[in-house]
Amino acid sequence: MSMFKVKIVPALGLLMGVFFLAAHFFGDGFLESIPSKSELVEISGEIEWANRASKSGRDVRFKIKEAGTFVHNGFGSSLAKDIYGAVSVVGTNVTVLADLTETQQPMAHEYSYNPVYEIIANGVVVRSSYEESVASENRGSLLFP
């Protein structure tokens, strides 16, 4: 028998088994991308500018005066369109729940962005409360048992 069949195949099988056991018992921790609400920071202010990554893109980027730049990474372009419509008017007052521990910097951008998980524009929740974000994440994680 070749060394491949005698040593390599069983070693690969063992490694795969360990991986699947770890994924089964600790997989939820790997899949959770939304931090708990207590880890998020509420930031309020006036919109200075807002844009979308592209016309059909799902990311909405915006700047709150004297507070920083933020991004909402959505799951669809219709949600991004609604959010953009709510925050694109300069001077709109917004309140966001932001993760200040994570920073995203797209290539060739002058700004870095902190992700947000809830946006309230002029006192109205813009189709994405924190609880809706978590529920959406949980529905997505069903694809990765």
Phi, psi and omega in degrees: 000150180279158179299328180301312182289329186275322186244317187287312182299313177296324179295318177297318178299319178295315178298318178296320178298316178297318179299312182293325175295316178297318179296323180293314185274330185239011185298326181301322179294329179283330186271341182286114179253351179261121179291163179294156185300328181291340179273348182271154182248132177275127181232133180236152177168191184255137179292130175264317175202160177212148175206168176249153180300321175202172183300323179253011182288165183254356181261135175242123181249141180206161179240132174259127183308129176058019180234335179129184180248143188223161178221140171251115178267102184266180179256359180199157183287334179291322175296317179298321179296317179296314181295315179300318179299325182282329185251000186281344179280120180299133180098354177295134176274126181233154170231130182232154168257112187243149174262100183278355178274345180246135178233134177246131177229100177296154179298141176064028175247144179277343182251154167250152188234144171259135181288146176241150183238000173204138179229126174241117181250121182051041175084002182245128176294126183269080171045019180205079174282166179302316181297321177294322178297317179294317179297319178296319178297319180294322177295320178294327182286347176295337178287340182239078185293000000 
